[in-house]
């Protein structure tokens, strides 16, 4: 069973779908109701408010893409942004790991402490995102790509028993934990119809539609979740695809935009808008919500990128004019921005530098107030860049 895509009702009522123009609710031979969405694209009315929302989202997305083109080292932003997306996307599905939990997990040496399942799920999301962009250099977004990413996403975590990297071969459903199929709030297509719907989805993905690119992205995201082609991981994979799509189509120069923080802050609406599409054909409402997410998160990413880059420059400036600065200190500053939780042994192994050289660099950054020892150990000490961690974990509250 899958859950958390929509939990507003406790059973699937055929009467709720009577006026839907986006699909049909039918009774299967087994006696339960299932929703079969129509192929994309729908007829979408562009009222002045939606046109204005689209223009604003395009403008801010274009500004963010422009910033990505001039960054001397874009990975200083990409790495923490990917990790924040992983935390928020997983949180929507009920995972409780925080960004600092993830950073500490990634810094821990092999076998250093138990692997917390929630953190492992978030880490898998990071790996799926990073590997997905590597795949995109050789593969277009396609069903084949989805299968490869899903296998990484679901490896050795809760739901990992649910055939990672394979389409479902049985009926899934959505509802409160422990509910049965006849108690489900939403039942996606049976397997045979699912395969045809996925084929139609992929055809639309590869088409050159009349819809603006951001509208196409919104339609694809809804349809993927409505089809629900995997036994588990559909929500996370669907959100991963948003950034893949924007980058592949050239609307993002670097993977700096992630919508899960907005979706998580507005979780009720994130569930109710797709529900309204399925039940009432309310595509404008879903498109408006999606475009708001793009605009808000683009602005947040622009603001955050300026703060992060200014802090990076200030850290570098703190080493200028200081006598006998270890050669490793400058390299370590960049590493701190990839992960504000560091250990000398891990940095030594990663950078291929002598342990004592890294130790001298960490000491200098500690003296400068950039790092602080937080483990309290005599050996295998862990250091934290508090100011940077606070910046990365600040929660935005304003969504307009």
N, C-alpha and C positions, 0 to 999 in steps of 0.2 A: 504494500500500500504506500502511496505517496500522499503527502499532505503539505499544507502551508501555502498553496497557491491561492486558494480562496476558502475561507472558513466562516462565511457569513450565514450560510444555511446549514442545516444538519441532514438534509436528504435532497435528492435531486427530484424536483417536481416538474413534470411535463408541462403543467400549466404556466410555469414561469417563462417558457420558451415559445409560447403561442405566437407572439408578435415579433419574433426575431426575424431579421432579414439577413443575418450573417451565417445561418445554418439551420439545422433542424434537429429536434430531439425525437429519437425513435426508440421503440421497445425492441430489444433483441429477442432471439429465440429462447434465451435463458430466462427472460422475464424482467430484466433490469433495463432502465433507460440509459441511453448514451447520446452525447452531442456530436453531430457530424458537421463541422464547419464547411462553408462554401469555399471554393478555391479563391485565392487572391487574384486581382484586387477587388475591393468593394467599390460601390459608388459613394464618393465622399464629397459632401457639400463644404465648400470653403467660405465660411462667413467672415466678415471683417475681423472679428476677434481672433479667429484661427489663423488668418493670413498675417495679422500683426504678430501673433505668437511665433509663427514660423520665421518671419523676418528677424525677430530678436534672437531666436535660437541660432539661426544661420550666422548672424553677425558675431555673436559671442564665440561660437564654435570656430569661425574664421580667425578671430583674434587669437584664440588659443593655439590653433594650428600654426599661425604666424610666429608665435613665441617659440614653438617647437622647432621651427626651421633655423632660428638664430642661436639656439642654445649651444655653447661650446662643448658641454658634456651633458646631453639630455638624460643619461641614465641616473644622474644625481636626483632627478625628479621622478623618472619612470619607476625606479625600484621602490621608493616609499609609496607612490600612488598605487602601484599594483597591489601592494600589501594592504593598504587601506581598503581597496576594493574587495580583496579576498575576505577581510574581516566582516565588512558590511553585508556582502552577498551571502556569506555563510550565516550571519546573524539572522537574516530573514528566514532561514530554514531552521532556526532554533539553536544554532551553535553559539556558545557563550564565550569563546576565546576572544581576548582583546588584542589590540595591535602590539602592546608591550609584551603580552604572552608570546606572540609570534616572533618578535625580535629576539627575546631571550631564548626561545626554542632553537632558532637558527644559529645562535651563538654557542649554544651548549655543545660540548665535545661529544663524540659518539659514546653512547652508553652512560652519559652523565644525567642520571635521573630518569624517571619513568616517562614514557611518551603519553601525553594527555590526548585522548581521542579527539576532542574538539580542536586542539591545536593542529593535530595531524590533518584534519579535514581542511582547515584554512591553509596549511602548507601545501596540500595537494592542489588547492585552487591557484596558488602562486605558480606552482610548477606547470599546471595546465595552461595558464596564461602565457608564461614565458615560452613553453614549448610550442604553444599554438602559434605564436608569432614566428617561431623558427619554421614550423610547417608551412606557414603562409608564403614563405620564400619559394616553395616548390609546388604547393597545392593551392587552388582557389578554395574559398569557402564552399563546402560541399558536404554531402552526407559522409563521404569517406573521411573528411577532416573531422567531422563531429564525432565519429566513432573513435578516432585516435585520441582526441582530447578527452572524451568521456572515460576512456580506459585509464588515463592518468588521474583524472578528477576523483574517481571512485576506488582507486587502488587501496586496499587494506584499511578501509574506514567503514563506519556504519553505512549500510547499503551496499558495501563492497561485494556482498554475496549476490547482489542483483545484476549479475552478468555484465561487469564493466566492459565497455567497448562494444556492446552488442545491443541491437534493438530488442525491445521487449517481444516475447513470444506468447505472452499471456495478458489478460486484462488487468490494468491497474485502475486505481481510483483515488479520489482526493476527499479527505474529510478528517474529522477529529481523530486523534490517536485511538486505536482499538476498534474503530467502526468497521462494519462489514460492507460488502459491495452494495447491498440493498439499503444501507444507511448512508451511503456516500453523498457528499454535497455536489460532487461533479464526477462524471464517468467519461473519460475520453473515448475515442473511437476504438472499436474492436480491431484486432491485429490486421486483418485483410484490408479494411478500410483505411487503417493507419498508414499502411504502405503506399496506397494510392495518394493519400493526403500529403505524405512526405514528398512523393514524386512531384506533385503539383507545387508544393512549397519550394522545392529546389528549382523548378522551372521558373517560377516567379523571381526567385533570388538571382538567377542568371539572365533575366530578361532586362530590357531597357524600358521601364514603364514610364507612363506619363506623370506619375506621382513624383513630387520632389524627393530627394534622397532621404531626408529625415523622416518623411511620412512613410516611405518604403521601409525604412528601418523599424518604425513603430509597428507597421502591419506585420512584418516578419516576426517580430518578437511576440506579439499576441498569438499569431497562428502557431508558432512553435510550441508555446505553452498550452494552447488548446489541443494540439495533437498529442502532446505528452508521450514522445516515442520511446522513452526509457523507463525502466521500473523505478529508478531513483536518479536524482541529480538533474532533473529537467530544468528547474528554476535557475540553478547556478550556471548550467551550460547555456541556457538562453540569455543570461546576462553577460556571460563571456562573449557571446556572439555579437553583441552590440558594438563593443570596441573593435573587435576583429573586422566587422563590416565597415565601420567608419574609416579605419586605417587602410583596408584593402581598396576601398573606393577613392582614396586620396583626399578625403575630407578632414582627416587628421594626419599631420606630418609625423607626429610621435604619439604613442599610446598614453595620452595624458588625461583623457576624459573617461570617467567611470560614474555610472548612474546609481549604483546600489545604495550609496549613502542617502540620496534623495528618496529612493524607494523605501528604505528602512525607516526613515523619519516619517514618511507618509504611508505607512504600511497598510492601513485600512483602505485608503484610496487606491493603492497599488493592487489590492485584491478586488475592490468593487468596480473599478473601471473596466477590466477585462470581463468581469461578470456581466456588466451592462452591455458589452458588445455581444456576448453570447446570447443573452436573454432578450435584448431589445434592438440589437444592431447599432448601438451608440458608438460608432466609430469616431465622430468628432470629439466626444468626451475623452476617449482614450488618447487620441492624437494630441489634444490640448495638454493632457497630463504628461505625456511623453516629452513634448516640446518644452514644457516648463522644467522638466528634469534636465534636459540638455542645457537650457539657458542658465539655470541656477548652478549646475555643476561646472559648466564652462567658466562662469564668473568666479566660483570658488577656486577652481584650479588656477586661474590667472592670478588671483590674489595670493594664494598659497605659494605659487612659483616665485613671485617677487619676494615674499618673506624668506623663503628657503634660500634663494640665491643671495640675498643680502646678508643672511646669517653666514653662509658659506664664505662670502668675501670678508666679512668681519673676522671670522676665524683665521683665514689666511693672513689678513693684515696684522693679527696679533703676534705673528711669528716674525714679521719684518723688523729689522733693526735690533733683534735680540741676538746676542753673541752665542756662538756654539749651539745652534739649533740642529738637532740630529737630522740627517738627510731623510730619514723615514717619516718625520713629523708631517711634512707636506702631503705625502701619499696617504698618511693615516687620516688626514682631514677628509679626503674624498671617501675613504672607506666608512668613516663615521656617518656620512650622509646616506650611504647605502643601507647602513644599519647602525643606529645610535647606541646599540649594545655591543661591546667589543671585548675580546680576550686576547691576550698577547700571543698565546699558542696558536689560536685560529688565524690571526692575522699573519703570523710568521709563516704558517703553512700556505695560506692563500696567496701571499705576495712573494713567496720564495725568498724572504729576507731572514738573516740570522736572528735568533730569538732575542739576543741582547740589543740588537739594533732596534727592533720593534719596541722592546722594553724601554729603551731610552726615549723613543718618540712618544710613547704613551705617558712616560713621566713628564715630558715637556708639556703635553696637552693637559695633563692634570694640573701642573703648576700654573698654566694659563687659565684655569677655571673652565676649560671646555669639557673635560672628563672628570668623573668622580667615581672612586671605587665603591661598589655597592654590594659585593658578595660577602665581605667580612672574612674571607679566607686568607690563609697564609700562602697557599699555592693555588694555581688556576683561578686567579682573580678575574672578576668581571667588572668592567667599567661602563658607565652610562653617561651619554651627553644629554643632561637633563633638559637644557633649553630647547634643543632640537626635538627631543621626545615630546615635550609639552606642545610644541608647535604642530607636530604631526598628529597628535591625539586630540587636538582641540575640536570639539563638536560644534558644527554650524547649526544654528537654530532658525535662521531666517530663510524662508523658501520663496520669497518673492523679490 
